[in-house]
């Protein structure tokens, strides 16, 4: 009987070869935030930015918001401009810092 190989998910590695799950999580959150932004693309700009911020405030937990704010603090690489603007506004009123 032949065995089926087990595949492992791709994990980003640090210089020393250790998994860097923080980078993986940040990239995943950027992708998710941009998908939310794409959903609101058909809305007028003011509604677009407010809608993105409201969605993230309502449906992302504190840990996720902290991680995306860290991406924003590091320059916001990969974030669409409307998403970055929504996150800056949300962070200004978010109680988690």
LINHU-V274698 format. One record per backbone hydrogen bond with DSSP energy under -1.0 kcal/mol. NH is the residue of the N-H (numbers start at 1). CO is the residue of the C=O. If there is no record, write none. Layout:
# LINHU-V274698
nh->NH co->CO
nh->NH co->CO
This chain:
# LINHU-V274698
nh->14 co->18
nh->17 co->14
nh->20 co->12
nh->24 co->20
nh->25 co->21
nh->26 co->22
nh->27 co->23
nh->28 co->24
nh->29 co->25
nh->30 co->26
nh->31 co->27
nh->32 co->28
nh->33 co->29
nh->34 co->30
nh->35 co->31
nh->36 co->32
nh->37 co->33
nh->38 co->34
nh->39 co->35
nh->40 co->36
nh->41 co->38
nh->43 co->40
nh->48 co->44
nh->49 co->45
nh->50 co->46
nh->51 co->47
nh->52 co->48
nh->53 co->49
nh->54 co->50
nh->55 co->51
nh->56 co->52
nh->57 co->53
nh->58 co->54
nh->59 co->55
nh->60 co->56
nh->65 co->61
nh->66 co->62
nh->67 co->63
nh->68 co->64
nh->69 co->65
nh->70 co->66
nh->71 co->67
nh->72 co->68
nh->73 co->69
nh->74 co->70
nh->75 co->72
nh->76 co->71
nh->79 co->76
nh->84 co->80
nh->85 co->81
nh->86 co->82
nh->87 co->83
nh->88 co->84
nh->89 co->85
nh->90 co->86
nh->91 co->87
nh->92 co->88
nh->94 co->90
